[in-house]
């Protein structure tokens, strides 16, 4: 059973909970790093926790949700080895995996609805990295 890390801030809490239910129903082992309510909180703390767990090998992939997805993606991409992709449609999700080997999906709960979020999530989880010429570029990112 594949492990997936999941985190949000207060603005993303509701969508995070829906994503957790969906992932559990699909057989994923979800590791929820918080937040655990709609009480105001600081999104970088949850992004950092999730990314450190990926760095340690607790899971290969993670999903972060905040109001726009921007703050989570900015915080996550500060972490070595993290390639966080803010996706607002299925095409971005597919390309972020196929060409960029993204390991963190960022979603904006105030930007996309539940149905689109689920569709993006499905595409992202089911797209493999193509490697080849794209690996050279991912390696360049990792060397920064």
N, C-alpha and C positions, 0 to 999 in steps of 0.2 A: 504494500500500500504506500503510495507516494505521499510524502509530507509536503504541505504548502503552508507558508507563514502568511499571516493576515494581520494587518494593523490599520488603525485609523485615528483621526482626531474626533472631536465632538461633532463636527459638521458631516463627517463621513460615517459616523457610528451606525445609523440606520441601514445604509447600503452595505456596510461591512457585515452586519448581522444577516442580511439577506444572502450575501455571497457565501457566508459561512454555511448557511443551511443548504445552499445549492451544492457547494463542494462536498459537504458531508453526504448528501444524497447520491453523489457521483462516486463515492468510495474513497475520496481523499481524506487523509488524516490532517486536520486543520490545527495549526498551532496559533492561537489567537494571542497576540502580544499587547492587545488593548488598542484603544481605550475601551472602557466598559460601561460608559454612560454618555449622555448628551451634555454633561457638565463641561464647561469650558476647560480646555487643556492645551498643552503646547505640542504641536505636531512633530517638531524635530525629535523629541524624545522617543516617539514611537517608530519613526523612520530609522533612527540610529539603532534602536534595540533590534528591529527586524533585520537590518543589514548586518549587524554583528553576528546574528544567528546564522545568516547565510555564510558569512566568512568562516564561522566555526564548523560549518557543514551540517547544521541541524536540518536544513532543507536546501534544495537546489533553487527553489523559486519562492517569491513573495509577492503579495499584493498589498498596496497601500492606497487608502482612500481619504481624501480631505475634500473640502468644498469645491475647489477647482482642480486639484491634482498637482498644481504648480508647486506649492510649498513642499509637499512630500517628495516630488521628483527632484527638486533642488537639493533638499537635505540628503536624500538617498545617494545622489550622484557625487556627493563629496566623499563617499566611502570607497576605499580601494576594493576593486573587484566587483563593484556593483555597476550594472548597466540598467538604470531605471528608465522606463519609457512611459511617458504620459500619452495615453491613447484615447482619442475621442471617436474612433470608428474602427471597423474591422480591418480595413486596409492597413492602418497604422499598426495595429496589433500584429498582423501577419508579417509585415516588413520588419517590425522591431525584433521579432524572433528569427525570421529567415535570414535577414541580412546583418542584424546587429547583436544577435544572441542575447537579447535582454533577459535579465533574470529577476527583475522587479517590474511589475505592472502598476502604474499609477492611474487612478481614476478620480474624476471630479464629480462628486455626488450632486452638486448644484448645476452641473453642466449637462450631464446625460441622465436619462431615466433608467429604471431598473431593467427593462427589456434590452435596451442597447448595451448596458453594462454587462448583462449576462451573455449577449452575443459576442462582445469584445473579449470577454473572459474565455469563452469556449474556443474562439479562434486562437487566442494567445496560448492557451494550455495545449492545444493540439497542433501547433506549428513547430516544426523542428528547424534548427539552425542548418543552413545549407553548406556552411564551410566554404571551401574553395577560396576564391578571391576575397570573399567576405572575411575569412579568418585573418588574413593579413591586416585588414583594417581594424578588426576587433583587437588584434595584438597591438596595433599602434595606439589605440585608446588605452589599453591596459598598461602601456609603457609610460603614460603621462604621470 
